Amino acid sequence: MDKAFIKGLRLLEALAMSEQPRGVTDLANELKFTKSNVHRLLATLQSQGFVRQIPPHSTYELTTKLWVLGNHVIQRMDLIRIARPAMTALAEVTGETVHLSVLEGTDVVYVDKIESAHHIRAHTSVGMRAPAFTMATGKAMLAQMPDEYLENFRPHLRRYTDTTRTTIEELREDIHAARAQGYSSVLHGEWREGIAACACAIVGRSGELVGAIGMSGPDIRVKRKQIKEYAVHVMEAARAIGLALGHVRAM
């Protein structure tokens, strides 16, 4: 085990449980650390934005960074719980695999899924990451972001299949199409070959992006016609989740 890391975690816990800022000597006495050790750990945590120093007595307290990180975890847990009924309904009506995803930087992360009952299906796993610019759920979420956000993908654009969109201009076309029709689609697999999918972004109480729901299946079964039919149900699932999260669309 990394002893320094464990000491840092114990220091974070002590500060989190404290009702007022703490000094180095005070913390060292409680944790049975040397003062130099506490000072070094505090300096590291301060440099990473987890701790701030309070003048003029050189005491320390936590910033809200831990709260922000914890809030992301809670929101994700709430999203999974709230989205389940809509995911189940979508899986039943389409018969295909249904995914719940979030956007992390330039990646899509699968946070929940319902597997298709078909023997031939799209194979994915919860926790898996994929390049957002190649995925229907990724494009659906990017349609909710400012156009400038697409510049983050410029260093990462590469070909995974014959149909991968590899330029910012092509990606921008897909994003504009997703905004216009209310959903995104991939017909022949841009990350993995032979996969067709459609997805819609999920927005929260204040209209903020919280994730995306989508369905996917093999393109030998899911054709353009099916995508258009399934898209109606995908958008309805996204709306239902958004409403459950407190989002009210403008009339």
C-alpha positions in Angstrom: 0.0 0.0 0.0 1.1 3.6 -0.6 1.5 5.0 2.9 1.7 8.6 1.7 -1.5 8.3 -0.2 -3.3 6.8 2.8 -2.0 9.6 5.0 -3.3 12.1 2.5 -6.8 10.4 2.6 -6.8 10.4 6.4 -5.9 14.1 6.3 -8.8 14.8 3.9 -11.2 12.9 6.2 -10.0 14.9 9.2 -10.6 18.2 7.5 -14.0 17.0 6.1 -15.1 16.2 9.7 -13.9 19.4 11.1 -16.4 22.2 11.8 -13.7 24.9 11.5 -10.3 25.4 9.9 -7.4 23.4 11.4 -3.8 24.2 12.0 -0.8 22.0 11.2 0.0 21.2 14.9 -3.6 20.4 15.6 -3.8 18.0 12.7 -0.5 16.4 13.5 -1.5 15.7 17.1 -4.9 14.2 16.0 -3.5 12.0 13.2 -0.2 11.1 15.0 1.8 12.5 12.0 4.9 14.7 12.2 4.2 18.4 11.6 6.5 18.4 8.5 4.5 15.5 7.1 1.2 17.3 7.6 2.6 20.5 6.1 3.9 18.6 3.0 0.5 16.8 2.6 -1.4 20.1 2.9 0.9 21.8 0.4 0.2 18.9 -2.1 -3.6 19.0 -1.5 -3.5 22.8 -1.8 -1.7 22.7 -5.1 -4.4 20.3 -6.5 -7.2 22.5 -5.3 -8.6 20.4 -2.5 -7.4 22.6 0.4 -7.0 26.3 0.9 -5.1 28.2 3.5 -6.9 30.7 5.8 -4.9 33.8 6.8 -3.7 35.2 9.1 -3.3 32.1 11.4 -2.2 29.6 8.7 -5.1 27.3 9.2 -6.5 25.1 6.5 -9.9 23.9 5.3 -11.3 22.0 2.4 -12.5 23.7 -0.8 -15.6 22.6 -2.6 -13.7 20.4 -5.0 -14.5 17.2 -3.1 -18.1 18.2 -3.0 -18.1 18.8 -6.8 -16.5 15.3 -7.4 -19.0 13.7 -5.0 -21.9 15.5 -6.6 -20.9 14.0 -10.0 -21.0 10.5 -8.5 -24.4 11.2 -6.9 -25.8 12.6 -10.1 -24.6 9.5 -12.0 -26.2 7.2 -9.5 -29.5 9.2 -9.6 -29.4 9.1 -13.4 -29.0 5.3 -13.5 -31.9 4.8 -11.1 -34.2 7.3 -12.7 -33.4 6.2 -16.3 -34.1 2.5 -15.7 -37.9 2.5 -16.4 -37.4 4.4 -19.7 -34.5 2.1 -20.6 -36.7 -1.0 -19.9 -39.5 0.4 -22.0 -37.2 1.2 -24.9 -35.6 -2.2 -24.8 -39.0 -3.8 -25.0 -40.3 -1.8 -27.9 -37.1 -2.1 -30.0 -35.8 -5.5 -28.9 -32.3 -4.1 -29.2 -29.5 -3.3 -26.7 -30.2 0.0 -24.8 -27.4 2.1 -23.4 -27.1 4.9 -20.9 -24.0 7.0 -21.4 -22.3 10.1 -20.1 -19.7 12.4 -21.7 -16.3 12.6 -20.1 -14.0 14.9 -22.1 -13.8 13.4 -25.6 -15.1 9.9 -24.5 -18.4 8.3 -24.0 -18.7 6.2 -20.9 -21.4 3.5 -20.6 -23.0 3.7 -17.1 -25.8 1.3 -17.6 -27.2 -1.1 -20.3 -30.0 -3.5 -21.0 -28.9 -6.4 -23.3 -30.8 -7.4 -26.4 -32.5 -10.8 -26.3 -31.2 -11.5 -29.8 -28.3 -13.9 -30.1 -26.6 -11.5 -32.6 -26.3 -8.1 -30.9 -24.0 -5.2 -30.1 -21.6 -6.3 -27.4 -20.6 -3.6 -24.9 -20.0 -3.4 -21.1 -20.8 -1.0 -18.4 -17.8 1.2 -17.6 -16.5 0.9 -21.2 -15.2 4.0 -22.9 -15.4 4.9 -26.5 -14.5 7.9 -28.7 -17.5 10.2 -28.5 -17.1 11.4 -32.1 -17.8 7.8 -33.3 -20.8 7.0 -31.2 -24.5 7.8 -31.6 -24.8 8.6 -27.9 -21.6 10.7 -28.2 -22.9 12.7 -31.1 -26.2 13.2 -29.4 -24.4 14.8 -26.4 -22.1 16.8 -28.5 -25.2 18.3 -30.2 -25.9 19.9 -26.8 -22.4 21.4 -26.5 -21.1 24.7 -28.1 -19.6 24.3 -31.5 -16.2 25.3 -30.1 -16.2 22.1 -28.0 -15.6 20.1 -31.2 -12.1 21.5 -31.4 -11.2 19.2 -28.5 -11.5 16.3 -30.9 -9.0 17.6 -33.5 -6.0 15.7 -32.1 -8.0 12.5 -31.6 -9.7 12.1 -35.0 -8.7 8.8 -36.5 -10.2 6.1 -38.6 -11.6 3.0 -36.7 -13.8 1.7 -39.5 -14.5 2.5 -43.2 -17.3 4.8 -42.2 -15.6 6.8 -39.3 -15.9 10.5 -39.7 -12.3 11.8 -39.5 -12.5 15.5 -40.0 -14.0 18.3 -37.9 -16.1 19.4 -40.9 -17.7 15.9 -41.1 -18.3 15.8 -37.4 -19.8 19.3 -37.5 -22.2 18.1 -40.2 -23.3 15.1 -38.0 -23.8 17.4 -35.0 -25.9 19.9 -37.0 -28.0 17.0 -38.3 -28.5 15.7 -34.8 -29.7 19.2 -33.6 -32.1 19.5 -36.5 -33.8 16.1 -36.2 -33.5 15.8 -32.4 -31.4 12.6 -32.4 -28.2 11.2 -33.8 -27.6 8.0 -35.7 -24.8 5.8 -36.9 -25.8 3.4 -39.7 -22.8 1.1 -40.2 -20.5 1.4 -37.2 -17.9 4.2 -36.9 -16.0 2.6 -33.9 -16.9 -1.0 -34.4 -18.0 -2.4 -37.8 -21.5 -3.6 -38.4 -23.3 -1.6 -35.7 -26.3 0.6 -36.3 -27.5 3.0 -33.5 -29.5 6.0 -32.7 -29.5 8.1 -29.5 -30.8 11.3 -27.9 -29.3 13.5 -25.3 -30.8 13.7 -21.8 -31.1 17.2 -20.2 -31.6 18.0 -16.5 -33.6 20.4 -14.4 -31.8 23.5 -15.8 -31.4 22.3 -19.3 -27.9 21.0 -18.7 -26.5 17.9 -20.4 -26.6 14.9 -18.0 -26.2 12.0 -20.5 -27.7 10.2 -23.4 -29.8 7.2 -24.1 -29.5 5.1 -27.2 -30.2 1.7 -28.8 -27.9 -0.3 -31.0 -27.9 -3.5 -33.0 -26.2 -5.2 -35.9 -26.7 -3.3 -39.2 -27.8 -6.5 -40.9 -31.0 -6.3 -38.8 -31.2 -2.6 -38.0 -31.6 -0.6 -41.2 -32.2 3.1 -42.0 -35.9 2.5 -41.8 -35.7 0.9 -38.4 -33.5 3.7 -37.1 -36.1 6.3 -38.1 -38.8 4.2 -36.4 -36.8 3.6 -33.2 -35.6 7.2 -33.0 -39.2 8.3 -32.0 -39.0 5.9 -29.0 -35.5 6.9 -28.2 -36.5 10.6 -28.1 -39.5 9.8 -25.9 -37.3 7.9 -23.5 -34.9 10.8 -23.3 -37.8 13.2 -22.6 -39.2 10.9 -19.9 -35.9 10.7 -18.1 -35.4 14.5 -18.4 -38.9 15.1 -16.9 -38.1 12.7 -14.1 -34.9 14.7 -13.4 -37.0 17.8 -13.2 -36.6 19.3 -16.6 -39.5 21.2 -18.0 -39.4 22.0 -21.7 -40.4 25.5 -22.8 -43.8 25.5 -24.6 
